[in-house]
Amino acid sequence: DLFLVSVSSDEPTAIQELQEDDDIMVVAAETTRSLRKTVAKPGDRCLVSAPTADVFADHSVVGLWQKVAGKAPQTGKTAAALAILLAVILSSSFGLAPVELIAVAGATLMVLTRVLTPRSAARALNWNILAIIAGSIGLGTIVVKSGLGDIISTQIINLSGGQAVLVAVVFAVVTTMLTNMVTNAAAAAILTPVAIEVADSAGLNPAVLLILIGTCISLTFLNPIAHQTNLMVMGPGGYSTSTFVRFGIPVTVVALVVSILMGWALLT
């Protein structure tokens, strides 16, 4: 555990004397010098790690102490943690293996190198978020296999009438709405064949419609379940669905207008 302790010695004392007990380790002190060269005066405070507060009871230097954290930072593991993180990022960037396999391997290495304990790694998992992600993927699969994609294709053709500006508006709006109801991967799977069919029927460039879809499936600002990153920040940030809606609407509207204008310009 991490404790904030106050020096009570009558005379200036070397910071290192706080570590007279093997269970105590000085983590930080209010100084710009090396801890080995720092002299603490009575009343000075520093952060130390110790298994329990009992080790301070008979300590010759420590007078007052207060627990400030349940776990002291493992500064000795910083290099290992950064190396594993860098390896995961580079491996994913260069496509050396599937991203999910690389992520699991990185998490396993964190445990094997004792950057994390198995218990702390398990506690870090948010099972509610994992369940929502799994459910949203299943929902997207249902939408694809239920024939809803064909219905959407027909309706887009009917609404746009083959006009470039209307095609851009309909695709942008439908993609944005759909990506906030299911995952962006599911929205892309549903609308990609639709875009190709509409482009063929209206004599438009299918690449432009695919670019428009690729842009609008990223506008996942309205719903926390629309994207994994929304769920990741929802819990720690204390956000609610209304928070996403309130702040997401103006961002989505601006991004949608820009996307429509760019799509229209490219289609014409």
LUMLOKE-543525 format. One record per residue (C-alpha): x, y, z. Coordinates in steps of 0.001 Angstrom, whole numbers, plus 524288, in hexadecimal, padded with zeros to 5 digits. Layout:
<pts>
XYZ...
</pts>
This chain:
<pts>
800008000080000803F080E377FE3D80542816EA80A40807FF8254980C9881110825E3818678164D831308207582410831688260D82452832EC834D4832D78320B837D38383483D0F84042843B583EC0837138450A83F168284B844918313582345848D282B1F8167983D35826D380E74843708198180D38841BE8174D81BD4833338160C819638368D80930812EA83CA18033E81F13831D07F92D81E2D833197F07281231824637F15A80FF7824C28002380E14828C38069D801498292C815497FEE2821BC818757F26B822528274E7F1D58263B833277F9D982537841DC7F837832D9843CC7F2D583A0C8459B7E6078461C83E4E7EACF848D882FD97EB4B841FD8292C7F6AB84F1D824007FB43853FA831F67FCFA8477A837BA802828468C83B21810E7838F683BC4816D4835F484554821A182BA78430082C2081E3D844D98260B82283841AB81825819C78381F810EC81C2482DBE806B081530822828001481943814CA803C381435807518008B812377FD3E80B2F80A427F0C080CB7802637F60E8185180206801CD821638070C7F94982C8B815257FAF18280B814B88094F82C068106B806DC83A0F81E2A8054683FA38258E80C8B8350C82FF3815C683A4A82E1D8202A82FC481FBA81FA582BEE8164F8271C8349B809928280782D03804BA82048821847F8D481FCE818BA7F50A815D380E7C7F2F981CB8801807F1C0811817F7CD7EF32803097F7D37FAA6800177EEE88079F806F67ED5480C58809BF7DF7C815D67FF607DAAC82031808457D506829227FCB67D2C981F677F70B7C91681E1F8034B7C0B9828047FEE27B689821A97F1827B51E8140B7F7637B3EA8185C8013A7A99381FB17F6BF7A1F1813C17EDE97A19C80ADE7F93B79DC88141C7FD3E792C7814EA7EF3078DF3806137EE3278D9F804AA7FB087862780F307F7CE77C2980A657E9E577A1B7FC957EED2777C2801217F9D476ED5808F77F0BC766077FE9B7E6167661D807AB7DB9A76B5D7FC1E7D4577714B7ED967D64E773D97EB417E1DF77CE87E39C7D9D2786C77EEC17CFE6787AD7F8C87DAB3789957F0887E10E794377EF0C7D44879BAE7FD9F7D19879A62800C47DF2F79FA27F7B67DD7A7AB457FDA47D01E7AE1180B617D5C47ADB48073D7E0597B750803867D59E7C0DE80F6A7CD027BE36818BE7D86B7C065811327DBEC7CCD380D6E7E9637C8217FFC77E4D87CBD77FB747DA317D4FB7F1587D0837CFD37E79B7D5DF7D9A97E9787E41E7D5A87E8A07E0427C74E7DBB57D9577C9C77D67B7E4F47D1837D9CA7EE097C6317D0357E6F17BD4E7C2FE7ED8F7BC657B9C57E2417B9CB7AE427EB5F7B73D7B59A7F1D27AC137B9DE7E4AE7A68E7ABCC7DFE67A6D27A6E27EC2379FD97B1567EAE27954C7ADFD7DC907931F79F847DFC57927A7A1657EAD6788CD7A94F7E20577FCC79E587D811780467946A7E2AB77D5379C057E6A47715079C4D7D89C76C8178DA07D79176E4E78B637E40576687793A47DECE75B4F78D707D14E75AD777F757D5AF75D0677E817DC5474FD377E2C7EA0875575789B87ED9174CCE781BA7EAF0740957769C7F338745D077FEB7FE82748997857C7FD8173AD67780F7FE6C734A277401809EB73D1A780798119073A3677E7380FF972BA27704D8145872CEB7738F820167358177F0B8252D72DA3779888233A7201A787718221371B1378AC68306A71D93798AE8323A722977957983BD572D6578A408339473289792758273E731DA79D0982DE4739FB79318832E2743E778BF6825EC7453C7984F81DC67465479E85826EB7503179266827AA758CD78F118192C7580679D2C8152075AB279E2B81E31766647914E8197676C16794A280B30769DD7A26280BFA76F6079CD6811A677BF7793488065777D3279C7D7FB1677A0B7AB4C7FA4A779377B25B801AB76E727B7297F4B4769007A9217EFF3767D17A4E57FCC3761947AFC37FB887578F7AC177ED67754BC79DE97F13E752937A0097FD6174A4C7ABAA7F989741D47A3CD7F0C773898798E37FAD6739037A245805827348C7A72A7FD4872943799477FA27724DF794C080851725E67A0BB80D4971EA179E688037A713C17900C80729712A879275815E47130079ED0815DE70AB17A73881B72715AD7B51381870719F67B41580DA3724427C14F8115172A1B7BBE281E8072E697B05081827735317B95E80E8D73C047C1E1819DD740A77B5B2820C2745A47B1AB8148674D097BF5E812E27528B7BED3820D27579A7B12E8207075D557B2BD81372764707BCAD81A9576CDA7B28B8246E771A67AF8B81C3377DAC7AD6282794786F279F13825C478A8F79EA68188A791227A83C8128279AD77A647804F7795007A958809CD787437B7EB807B2789197C0D7800C4792A37C84C80D157962A7BBA98139E79A7A7B956808707A3E57C74C808F37A8CF7C618817287AD107B7EE816627B1657BA9F80FAB7BE5F7C70A816C97C2C37C195823EA7BE4E7B465821FE7C4BC7AD57825297B80279F4E8218A7B4FB7983981F717A8267928082D247A9487A05D8328D7AA397A3EF82C4079D4E797798314C796F87991A83F2579C357A722840D1797EC7A670837AA78C4679B8183E6E784D67A2F284AF17813C7AF3D8436577DAB7A77A839CC7757379FEB8448076E607AC4484BEF76AA67B34983F95766367A74383B2A75EB87A5FA847FF7574D7B45B847C0753837B3618398674F327A75583C37746DB7AD9A847EC7402B7BA068405873D437B257834A07384B7A9CD83D2072FA67B5AC8442472A147BC6583754726CC7B0288313D720F27AE0583CC2717D2
</pts>
